[in-house]
């Protein structure tokens, strides 16, 4: 198990919800039926207003999730606004 966390601003679930709906990545019903933070793993989602070389392209967390799952693992996220974000990556042990 790998835990990556910070003590930054956290992920604003309302901002994620708004962007996901705006980009038609999910429906309002799907948002109610799932955890909002899981939306960050969808391809094409970025809450950045500007595209730079390293952010805002909507590529990133979906690629991380894909790689982790390809290895037989899973990734989860938890976040509190103004407190920080934590990602837990679980990977199987290989002999």
MDAnalysis code that builds the backbone (N, CA, C; Angstrom):
import MDAnalysis as mda
import numpy as np

u = mda.Universe.empty(285, n_residues=95, atom_resindex=np.repeat(np.arange(95), 3), trajectory=True)
u.add_TopologyAttr("name", ["N", "CA", "C"] * 95)
u.add_TopologyAttr("resid", np.arange(1, 96))
u.add_TopologyAttr("resname", ["UNK", "UNK", "UNK", "UNK", "UNK", "UNK", "UNK", "UNK", "UNK", "UNK", "UNK", "UNK", "UNK", "UNK", "UNK", "UNK", "UNK", "UNK", "UNK", "UNK", "UNK", "UNK", "UNK", "UNK", "UNK", "UNK", "UNK", "UNK", "UNK", "UNK", "UNK", "UNK", "UNK", "UNK", "UNK", "UNK", "UNK", "UNK", "UNK", "UNK", "UNK", "UNK", "UNK", "UNK", "UNK", "UNK", "UNK", "UNK", "UNK", "UNK", "UNK", "UNK", "UNK", "UNK", "UNK", "UNK", "UNK", "UNK", "UNK", "UNK", "UNK", "UNK", "UNK", "UNK", "UNK", "UNK", "UNK", "UNK", "UNK", "UNK", "UNK", "UNK", "UNK", "UNK", "UNK", "UNK", "UNK", "UNK", "UNK", "UNK", "UNK", "UNK", "UNK", "UNK", "UNK", "UNK", "UNK", "UNK", "UNK", "UNK", "UNK", "UNK", "UNK", "UNK", "UNK"])
u.atoms.positions = np.array([
    [0.853, -1.172, 0.000],
    [0.000, 0.000, 0.000],
    [0.899, 1.236, 0.000],
    [0.598, 2.167, -0.874],
    [1.349, 3.413, -0.972],
    [0.392, 4.550, -0.647],
    [0.755, 5.386, 0.290],
    [-0.070, 6.531, 0.676],
    [0.675, 7.802, 0.289],
    [0.006, 8.617, -0.526],
    [0.561, 9.907, -0.938],
    [-0.412, 10.972, -0.459],
    [0.058, 11.887, 0.382],
    [-0.865, 12.909, 0.871],
    [-0.159, 14.239, 1.023],
    [-0.991, 15.276, 1.040],
    [-0.456, 16.615, 1.235],
    [-1.316, 17.353, 2.243],
    [-0.866, 18.511, 2.616],
    [-1.632, 19.346, 3.541],
    [-2.016, 20.655, 2.860],
    [-2.363, 20.530, 1.575],
    [-2.692, 21.694, 0.763],
    [-4.146, 22.099, 0.843],
    [-4.634, 22.651, -0.250],
    [-5.988, 23.198, -0.269],
    [-7.080, 22.150, -0.444],
    [-6.714, 20.920, -0.757],
    [-7.705, 19.873, -0.948],
    [-8.408, 20.009, -2.282],
    [-9.297, 19.087, -2.558],
    [-10.071, 19.090, -3.805],
    [-11.465, 19.596, -3.484],
    [-11.884, 20.618, -4.174],
    [-13.213, 21.203, -3.980],
    [-14.230, 20.356, -4.742],
    [-15.065, 19.585, -4.045],
    [-16.003, 18.698, -4.728],
    [-17.010, 19.448, -5.608],
    [-17.374, 20.643, -5.213],
    [-18.328, 21.418, -6.023],
    [-17.688, 21.841, -7.345],
    [-16.433, 22.206, -7.320],
    [-15.715, 22.586, -8.537],
    [-15.576, 21.377, -9.477],
    [-15.281, 20.211, -8.904],
    [-15.178, 18.988, -9.698],
    [-16.528, 18.652, -10.318],
    [-17.589, 18.728, -9.514],
    [-18.940, 18.437, -10.005],
    [-19.298, 19.347, -11.166],
    [-19.055, 20.647, -10.985],
    [-19.390, 21.637, -12.007],
    [-18.649, 21.359, -13.315],
    [-17.346, 21.100, -13.241],
    [-16.553, 20.839, -14.446],
    [-16.979, 19.550, -15.127],
    [-17.258, 18.514, -14.352],
    [-17.670, 17.228, -14.924],
    [-18.992, 17.357, -15.675],
    [-19.920, 18.117, -15.105],
    [-21.209, 18.343, -15.776],
    [-21.027, 19.230, -17.005],
    [-20.210, 20.256, -16.872],
    [-19.949, 21.190, -17.964],
    [-19.351, 20.470, -19.173],
    [-18.484, 19.493, -18.923],
    [-17.818, 18.760, -19.999],
    [-18.596, 17.511, -20.422],
    [-19.792, 17.335, -19.840],
    [-20.642, 16.184, -20.145],
    [-19.945, 14.848, -19.904],
    [-19.123, 14.788, -18.866],
    [-18.438, 13.543, -18.521],
    [-19.319, 12.640, -17.670],
    [-20.271, 13.228, -16.973],
    [-21.224, 12.497, -16.142],
    [-22.557, 13.238, -16.164],
    [-23.593, 12.541, -15.716],
    [-24.895, 13.185, -15.563],
    [-25.102, 13.503, -14.079],
    [-26.067, 14.332, -13.804],
    [-26.387, 14.679, -12.416],
    [-26.721, 13.415, -11.626],
    [-27.460, 12.493, -12.255],
    [-27.830, 11.235, -11.585],
    [-26.590, 10.411, -11.247],
    [-25.640, 10.336, -12.162],
    [-24.411, 9.581, -11.906],
    [-23.622, 10.194, -10.755],
    [-23.652, 11.508, -10.653],
    [-22.947, 12.170, -9.555],
    [-23.583, 11.832, -8.215],
    [-24.876, 11.699, -8.191],
    [-25.558, 11.351, -6.952],
    [-25.295, 9.907, -6.560],
    [-25.077, 9.054, -7.571],
    [-24.908, 7.633, -7.315],
    [-23.468, 7.238, -7.021],
    [-22.523, 8.139, -7.163],
    [-21.125, 7.795, -6.915],
    [-20.463, 8.875, -6.073],
    [-19.304, 8.577, -5.605],
    [-18.573, 9.580, -4.840],
    [-18.014, 10.614, -5.815],
    [-18.222, 11.854, -5.529],
    [-17.819, 12.942, -6.427],
    [-16.320, 12.937, -6.696],
    [-15.514, 12.590, -5.734],
    [-14.069, 12.629, -5.944],
    [-13.599, 11.580, -6.944],
    [-14.363, 10.528, -7.142],
    [-14.001, 9.505, -8.126],
    [-14.030, 10.067, -9.543],
    [-14.723, 11.174, -9.733],
    [-14.826, 11.817, -11.047],
    [-13.451, 12.302, -11.531],
    [-12.533, 12.576, -10.607],
    [-11.220, 13.064, -11.024],
    [-10.451, 12.032, -11.841],
    [-10.891, 10.783, -11.795],
    [-10.228, 9.725, -12.548],
    [-10.786, 9.567, -13.965],
    [-11.764, 10.383, -14.350],
    [-12.315, 10.307, -15.703],
    [-11.396, 11.012, -16.697],
    [-11.235, 10.422, -17.891],
    [-10.420, 11.095, -18.909],
    [-11.069, 12.403, -19.343],
    [-10.255, 13.409, -19.524],
    [-10.750, 14.686, -20.019],
    [-11.124, 15.693, -18.958],
    [-11.087, 15.295, -17.686],
    [-11.471, 16.234, -16.633],
    [-10.264, 17.028, -16.153],
    [-10.419, 18.336, -16.149],
    [-9.439, 19.228, -15.540],
    [-10.198, 20.418, -14.996],
    [-9.853, 20.832, -13.803],
    [-10.492, 22.025, -13.229],
    [-9.657, 23.261, -13.480],
    [-8.510, 23.095, -14.125],
    [-7.653, 24.239, -14.455],
    [-8.304, 25.066, -15.560],
    [-8.234, 26.355, -15.430],
    [-8.784, 27.245, -16.450],
    [-7.814, 27.443, -17.604],
    [-6.506, 27.298, -17.316],
    [-5.474, 27.477, -18.332],
    [-4.719, 26.184, -18.545],
    [-4.361, 25.911, -19.793],
    [-3.565, 24.744, -20.119],
    [-2.090, 25.141, -20.094],
    [-1.287, 24.346, -19.377],
    [0.161, 24.557, -19.354],
    [0.827, 23.253, -19.787],
    [2.143, 23.236, -19.782],
    [2.868, 22.024, -20.148],
    [2.609, 20.888, -19.168],
    [2.280, 21.213, -17.928],
    [2.128, 20.174, -16.914],
    [0.714, 20.014, -16.348],
    [-0.194, 20.909, -16.691],
    [-1.540, 20.764, -16.134],
    [-2.595, 21.384, -17.043],
    [-3.839, 20.959, -16.783],
    [-4.964, 21.553, -17.495],
    [-5.354, 20.860, -18.777],
    [-4.675, 19.775, -19.113],
    [-4.960, 19.088, -20.364],
    [-6.013, 18.000, -20.208],
    [-6.389, 17.690, -18.979],
    [-7.371, 16.633, -18.777],
    [-6.755, 15.250, -18.926],
    [-5.455, 15.175, -18.769],
    [-4.742, 13.898, -18.815],
    [-3.968, 13.798, -17.517],
    [-4.041, 12.717, -16.866],
    [-3.276, 12.590, -15.632],
    [-3.819, 11.518, -14.723],
    [-4.831, 11.853, -13.949],
    [-5.332, 10.904, -12.969],
    [-5.959, 9.688, -13.638],
    [-6.570, 9.874, -14.811],
    [-7.110, 8.717, -15.526],
    [-5.988, 7.789, -15.957],
    [-4.845, 8.354, -16.360],
    [-3.692, 7.547, -16.764],
    [-3.104, 6.817, -15.556],
    [-3.044, 7.484, -14.419],
    [-2.544, 6.849, -13.195],
    [-3.443, 5.679, -12.820],
    [-4.744, 5.906, -12.813],
    [-5.686, 4.847, -12.449],
    [-5.569, 3.667, -13.400],
    [-5.452, 3.952, -14.680],
    [-5.326, 2.891, -15.678],
    [-4.084, 2.031, -15.426],
    [-2.963, 2.676, -15.143],
    [-1.716, 1.942, -14.888],
    [-1.805, 1.109, -13.613],
    [-2.378, 1.687, -12.566],
    [-2.525, 0.961, -11.301],
    [-3.409, -0.264, -11.508],
    [-4.524, -0.098, -12.216],
    [-5.428, -1.220, -12.466],
    [-4.785, -2.270, -13.361],
    [-3.963, -1.846, -14.303],
    [-3.267, -2.788, -15.178],
    [-2.320, -3.687, -14.371],
    [-1.811, -3.164, -13.278],
    [-0.943, -3.933, -12.391],
    [-1.737, -4.780, -11.389],
    [-3.064, -4.717, -11.478],
    [-3.911, -5.488, -10.574],
    [-4.211, -4.778, -9.273],
    [-4.002, -3.481, -9.244],
    [-4.223, -2.721, -8.018],
    [-5.424, -1.803, -8.089],
    [-5.523, -0.950, -7.108],
    [-6.597, 0.049, -7.100],
    [-6.090, 1.318, -6.445],
    [-6.728, 2.414, -6.798],
    [-6.370, 3.713, -6.238],
    [-7.635, 4.371, -5.704],
    [-7.521, 4.984, -4.545],
    [-8.645, 5.717, -3.956],
    [-8.151, 7.096, -3.539],
    [-9.104, 8.007, -3.416],
    [-8.772, 9.380, -3.042],
    [-9.697, 9.844, -1.926],
    [-9.144, 10.616, -1.026],
    [-9.950, 11.303, -0.016],
    [-9.391, 12.709, 0.097],
    [-10.270, 13.651, 0.367],
    [-9.827, 15.037, 0.411],
    [-10.763, 15.860, 1.277],
    [-10.180, 16.840, 1.939],
    [-10.939, 17.803, 2.722],
    [-10.456, 19.187, 2.311],
    [-11.399, 20.032, 1.918],
    [-11.053, 21.390, 1.500],
    [-10.296, 22.093, 2.624],
    [-9.241, 22.766, 2.250],
    [-8.360, 23.516, 3.153],
    [-7.566, 22.642, 4.128],
    [-7.608, 21.332, 3.937],
    [-6.827, 20.440, 4.805],
    [-5.880, 19.550, 4.016],
    [-6.274, 19.141, 2.802],
    [-5.382, 18.316, 2.003],
    [-6.067, 17.144, 1.332],
    [-5.262, 16.396, 0.596],
    [-5.732, 15.274, -0.203],
    [-4.830, 14.080, 0.041],
    [-5.416, 12.891, 0.006],
    [-4.643, 11.662, 0.159],
    [-5.044, 10.667, -0.921],
    [-4.052, 10.077, -1.554],
    [-4.265, 9.002, -2.515],
    [-3.687, 7.730, -1.918],
    [-4.454, 6.665, -1.950],
    [-3.978, 5.370, -1.496],
    [-3.930, 4.451, -2.700],
    [-2.762, 3.905, -2.958],
    [-2.572, 2.981, -4.072],
    [-2.274, 1.611, -3.474],
    [-3.106, 0.638, -3.813],
    [-2.896, -0.729, -3.365],
    [-2.442, -1.542, -4.556],
    [-1.297, -2.206, -4.407],
    [-0.747, -3.039, -5.468],
    [-0.471, -4.431, -4.924],
    [-0.697, -5.442, -5.753],
    [-0.401, -6.807, -5.288],
    [1.113, -7.040, -5.271],
    [1.526, -7.952, -4.415],
    [2.929, -8.348, -4.376],
    [3.149, -9.451, -5.402],
    [4.210, -9.355, -6.157],
    [4.541, -10.359, -7.155],
    [5.793, -11.099, -6.715],
    [5.786, -12.398, -6.902],
    [6.974, -13.206, -6.576],
    [7.845, -13.387, -7.803],
])
